Amino acid sequence: MQDNALYQALIHWAGDNAWIVQVFIVVLLVLLFNFILRMALRRLHKKLQVTDIPWDDAFVGALQRPLNLMVWIIGIAFAAEIVHTETGAAIFKAIGPIRDVGVIACIAWFLQRLVKQVQINLLKRSKAREHPLDQTTVDAIGKLVSASIIITAALVVLQTLGFSISGVLAFGGIGGIAIGFAAKDLLANFFGGLMIYLDRPFAVGDWIKSPDREIEGTVEYIGWRLTRIRTFDKRPIYIPNGIFSTIAVVNPSRMSHRRINETIGIRYADIEKMQAIVDGVKAMLQQHEDIDDSQTLMVNFNSFAPSSVDFFIYTFTHTTHWVRFHEIKQDVLLKISDIIMRHGAEIAFPTSTVHVSEPVQLAGTAPAASPVAAGN
């Protein structure tokens, strides 16, 4: 009898509180569906990562977290509608707009992740190609697409909430004038970054320097507001993009050749060997495999210096790589030294010769006899 009474009580309670059971079932189904969906997407993503297509694994990878969140938003909103129908609480009237905004935010989040993941995949896979993609261009396109997604999502949310988009745009046009005056430096940096992306005076990875400012190093990052440059002593420099519209920028990374321009002096006693040395050095440079003889190549007697007679070499290497250039320059200078020694000459160093018209007498010694006195 007691068991029957308990059973009847449970049936009666379930009949009066059926909505609680429904909410529990909805939450349980959402949890189960989300778990199955997460496992399926994770396995699919691992399989697609081995393909050569940069879009498939990017799509699935970007979809995982936003889709899981969207399932929870829709499930919780459905459960909240059940509660609202049963209880009539006014607070649950906001469930519809919150659900719509949440779905729009999830879609925008997915698109943002997709753009970022495709950008990473394209750069990673282009490194193995003969002509890899330019990282600066890919970053610029990715940022423009991301900005478009955010603006579009914001306008759709406003429209969903009942705001007039035309009114918002009109207010934005009027407010934009005031914002422009208040944030002119920020806008100058924004348009400076835009000009860097369009004109491309330098890209990420380039070595740049400015003769107008103490700026020299490797470009690490180009943003919409500032550019980060890493100096050769590994210090970061953060430069507002507006600066680049007012200064000159030299980009040594895009030079076609590197120049060797050196002056070398030999002794005055070896001046009769100058022509042979100059001819030998010029022949050596013309035959050197790392010297580009299609560019200007000069080896000439240059000047009478205070303690040497000088000739100069002016030539260009094929390579533009900094380390390799110095290896080539070292080889050239050592070969020039061998040519000078082979002709029996010596490289000059600073010396001074003093000419005196009278005999020099050292302290504590008798004066030297003159030739006339010795003859007598």
C-alpha positions in Angstrom: 0.0 0.0 0.0 2.9 2.4 0.8 4.6 1.7 -2.5 1.4 2.3 -4.4 0.9 5.6 -2.6 4.4 6.7 -3.4 4.0 5.7 -7.0 0.7 7.7 -7.2 2.4 10.7 -5.6 5.2 10.6 -8.1 2.7 10.4 -11.0 0.8 13.3 -9.5 4.0 15.4 -9.1 5.2 14.5 -12.6 1.8 15.6 -14.0 1.9 18.9 -12.2 5.6 19.5 -12.9 6.0 18.1 -16.4 7.8 21.2 -17.6 10.7 20.4 -15.2 11.1 17.0 -16.8 11.0 18.6 -20.2 13.7 21.1 -19.3 15.8 18.3 -17.9 15.4 16.2 -21.1 16.3 19.2 -23.3 19.5 19.9 -21.3 20.4 16.3 -21.4 19.9 16.0 -25.1 21.9 19.2 -25.7 24.7 17.8 -23.6 24.7 14.5 -25.4 24.4 16.0 -28.9 27.2 18.5 -28.1 29.5 15.7 -27.0 28.9 13.6 -30.1 29.2 16.7 -32.4 32.5 17.7 -30.8 34.0 14.2 -31.1 32.9 13.9 -34.8 34.3 17.3 -35.7 37.6 16.6 -34.0 38.1 13.3 -35.9 37.1 14.9 -39.2 39.6 17.8 -38.6 42.5 15.4 -38.0 41.7 13.6 -41.3 41.4 16.8 -43.3 44.8 18.2 -42.0 46.7 15.8 -44.2 45.2 17.1 -47.4 46.7 19.7 -49.6 43.6 21.8 -49.7 43.9 24.8 -47.3 40.2 25.3 -46.9 38.7 22.1 -45.7 40.6 21.7 -42.4 40.4 25.4 -41.8 36.6 25.3 -42.2 36.1 22.4 -39.8 38.7 23.7 -37.3 37.0 27.1 -37.3 33.5 25.6 -36.9 34.2 23.5 -33.8 33.9 25.9 -30.9 31.3 28.4 -32.4 29.0 25.5 -33.4 29.3 24.0 -29.9 28.4 27.3 -28.4 25.5 27.8 -30.8 24.0 24.4 -29.9 24.1 25.4 -26.2 22.5 28.8 -27.0 19.7 27.3 -29.0 19.2 24.4 -26.4 19.1 26.7 -23.4 16.8 29.2 -25.2 14.4 26.3 -26.0 14.4 25.2 -22.4 13.9 28.8 -21.2 10.8 29.0 -23.5 9.4 25.9 -21.8 9.9 27.6 -18.5 8.3 30.9 -19.8 5.3 29.1 -21.1 4.7 27.4 -17.8 5.5 30.2 -15.4 4.9 33.3 -17.5 7.8 35.1 -15.9 8.5 38.4 -17.6 12.2 38.0 -17.5 12.0 35.1 -20.0 10.6 37.5 -22.7 14.2 38.5 -23.4 15.1 34.9 -24.4 14.2 35.5 -28.1 16.5 38.5 -28.7 19.3 37.0 -26.7 19.1 33.8 -28.7 19.2 35.8 -32.0 22.1 37.9 -30.9 24.0 34.8 -29.7 23.5 33.0 -33.0 24.7 36.0 -35.0 27.7 36.3 -32.7 28.5 32.6 -33.2 28.3 33.0 -37.0 30.6 36.1 -36.9 33.0 34.2 -34.5 33.1 31.3 -36.9 33.9 33.6 -39.9 36.6 35.3 -38.0 38.2 32.0 -37.0 37.9 30.8 -40.6 39.7 33.9 -42.0 42.5 33.5 -39.5 42.9 29.7 -40.1 42.9 30.1 -43.9 45.5 32.8 -43.5 47.7 30.6 -41.4 47.3 27.6 -43.8 48.1 29.7 -46.9 51.3 31.1 -45.4 52.4 27.7 -44.0 51.9 25.9 -47.3 53.3 28.6 -49.5 56.7 28.4 -47.8 57.4 25.2 -49.7 56.7 26.9 -53.1 59.3 28.5 -55.3 57.4 31.9 -55.0 55.8 32.0 -51.5 52.9 34.3 -50.8 53.7 37.8 -49.4 52.9 37.7 -45.7 52.1 41.5 -45.6 49.5 41.2 -48.4 47.9 38.1 -46.8 47.7 40.0 -43.4 46.2 43.1 -45.0 43.5 41.1 -46.8 42.7 39.1 -43.6 42.3 42.3 -41.6 40.1 43.9 -44.1 37.8 40.8 -44.3 37.7 40.6 -40.5 36.8 44.2 -40.2 34.0 43.7 -42.7 32.7 40.7 -40.7 32.6 42.7 -37.5 30.8 45.7 -39.0 28.3 43.5 -40.8 27.6 41.5 -37.6 27.1 44.7 -35.6 24.6 46.1 -38.1 22.7 42.8 -38.2 22.5 42.7 -34.4 21.2 46.3 -34.4 18.6 45.4 -37.0 17.6 42.3 -35.0 17.1 44.4 -31.9 14.8 46.8 -33.7 17.1 49.7 -34.4 17.0 51.4 -37.7 20.2 50.9 -39.6 19.7 54.0 -41.7 19.4 56.1 -38.5 22.5 54.5 -37.1 24.5 55.2 -40.3 23.3 58.8 -40.3 24.4 59.2 -36.7 27.7 57.5 -37.5 28.3 60.0 -40.3 27.7 63.0 -38.1 29.6 61.4 -35.2 32.4 60.5 -37.5 33.3 64.1 -38.1 33.7 64.7 -34.4 35.6 61.5 -33.9 37.9 62.5 -36.8 38.9 65.7 -35.1 39.3 64.1 -31.7 41.3 61.1 -33.1 43.3 62.6 -36.0 46.5 60.9 -34.9 44.7 57.5 -34.7 43.3 58.1 -38.2 46.7 59.2 -39.5 48.2 56.0 -38.3 45.3 54.0 -39.8 45.8 55.5 -43.2 49.5 55.2 -42.9 49.1 51.5 -42.4 46.8 51.4 -45.3 49.4 53.1 -47.5 52.0 50.6 -46.3 49.7 47.7 -47.4 49.0 49.4 -50.8 52.4 50.9 -51.7 54.4 48.1 -50.0 57.6 50.0 -49.4 58.6 47.1 -47.0 57.1 43.8 -45.9 57.4 41.6 -42.8 61.0 40.2 -42.7 62.6 43.1 -44.5 65.6 45.0 -43.2 64.8 48.7 -43.3 66.4 51.9 -42.0 65.7 55.6 -42.1 68.3 58.3 -42.6 65.9 60.8 -41.0 65.4 58.9 -37.8 67.4 56.4 -35.8 65.4 53.5 -37.1 67.1 50.4 -38.4 66.1 46.7 -38.0 64.0 43.9 -39.3 60.2 44.4 -39.7 58.3 41.9 -37.5 54.7 43.1 -37.6 52.7 45.6 -39.6 49.4 46.6 -37.9 46.7 49.2 -38.6 48.1 51.5 -36.0 51.8 50.7 -35.6 54.7 48.7 -37.0 57.1 46.7 -34.8 60.7 46.6 -35.9 63.4 44.5 -34.2 66.8 46.2 -34.0 70.0 44.2 -34.5 70.6 44.2 -30.8 67.2 42.6 -30.5 65.3 45.5 -29.0 61.7 46.1 -30.4 60.8 49.5 -31.8 57.1 50.4 -32.0 56.5 53.1 -34.7 53.2 54.7 -35.4 52.4 54.2 -39.1 51.8 57.9 -39.6 55.5 58.4 -39.2 56.3 56.6 -42.4 54.4 59.2 -44.5 56.9 61.9 -43.4 60.3 60.1 -43.4 62.4 58.5 -46.0 62.8 54.7 -45.7 65.7 52.7 -47.2 65.0 49.0 -47.8 68.4 47.2 -48.2 66.6 43.8 -48.4 65.5 44.7 -51.9 68.9 45.6 -53.3 69.9 43.8 -56.4 73.6 43.5 -55.5 76.0 44.4 -52.8 79.0 46.7 -53.4 82.6 46.3 -52.5 84.3 49.7 -52.4 87.8 49.6 -50.8 91.0 51.7 -51.1 94.3 50.0 -50.7 97.7 51.6 -50.4 101.2 50.3 -51.2 104.6 51.8 -50.4 106.1 54.6 -52.4 109.1 52.4 -53.0 106.8 50.0 -55.0 105.2 52.6 -57.2 106.8 51.1 -60.3 104.8 47.9 -59.6 101.4 49.7 -59.4 100.3 49.0 -63.0 101.0 45.3 -62.7 99.2 45.1 -59.4 96.2 47.0 -60.7 96.0 44.8 -63.8 96.3 41.6 -61.7 93.5 42.6 -59.3 91.2 43.6 -62.1 91.8 40.2 -63.8 91.1 38.4 -60.6 87.8 40.2 -60.1 86.7 39.5 -63.6 87.3 35.8 -63.1 85.8 35.6 -59.6 82.6 33.6 -59.7 80.9 35.6 -57.0 81.6 39.0 -58.6 79.0 40.3 -61.2 81.2 41.6 -64.1 78.1 42.9 -65.9 77.9 45.7 -63.3 80.4 48.5 -62.9 83.9 47.1 -62.2 86.8 49.5 -61.6 90.4 49.0 -60.3 92.5 52.2 -60.7 95.4 54.0 -59.2 93.7 56.7 -57.2 95.9 59.0 -55.2 99.3 59.9 -53.7 98.5 59.6 -50.0 100.8 60.9 -47.2 102.5 57.5 -46.6 101.2 55.4 -49.5 100.2 55.3 -53.1 96.6 54.2 -53.3 94.4 52.3 -55.7 90.7 51.5 -55.3 88.4 48.6 -56.2 84.7 49.2 -57.0 82.6 46.1 -57.9 79.4 44.3 -57.0 78.7 40.8 -55.8 75.9 38.5 -57.0 74.6 37.8 -53.6 72.7 40.3 -51.4 72.9 38.1 -48.3 74.7 39.9 -45.5 76.8 37.0 -44.2 77.6 35.6 -47.6 78.7 39.1 -48.8 81.3 39.4 -46.1 82.7 36.0 -46.9 83.1 37.0 -50.5 84.6 40.3 -49.5 87.1 38.6 -47.2 88.1 36.3 -50.1 88.6 39.2 -52.5 90.8 41.1 -50.0 92.9 38.1 -49.2 93.5 37.5 -52.9 94.5 41.2 -53.4 97.0 40.8 -50.6 98.5 37.7 -52.4 98.7 39.6 -55.7 100.6 42.5 -54.0 103.0 40.1 -52.3 103.5 38.1 -55.6 104.7 41.2 -57.3 107.3 41.9 -54.5 105.4 44.8 -53.1 104.1 45.5 -49.6 100.9 47.1 -48.3 101.8 50.4 -46.7 101.1 51.5 -43.2 101.4 55.0 -41.7 105.1 56.1 -41.6 107.0 59.3 -41.4 110.4 60.2 -42.9 112.5 63.0 -41.4 115.1 64.8 -43.5 117.8 66.9 -41.7 120.3 69.2 -43.4 123.0 69.0 -40.6 124.7 66.0 -39.0 123.0 64.8 -35.9 125.1 64.6 -32.7 123.9 62.3 -29.9 124.5 63.3 -26.3 127.8 62.0 -24.9 129.5 61.4 -28.3 132.1 63.3 -30.2 130.9 65.2 -33.3 131.5 63.3 -36.5 134.5 64.6 -38.5 133.6 66.4 -41.6 134.9 65.1 -44.9 137.2 68.1 -45.3 138.7 67.7 -41.8 139.3 64.0 -42.4 141.1 64.8 -45.6 143.5 67.1 -43.8 
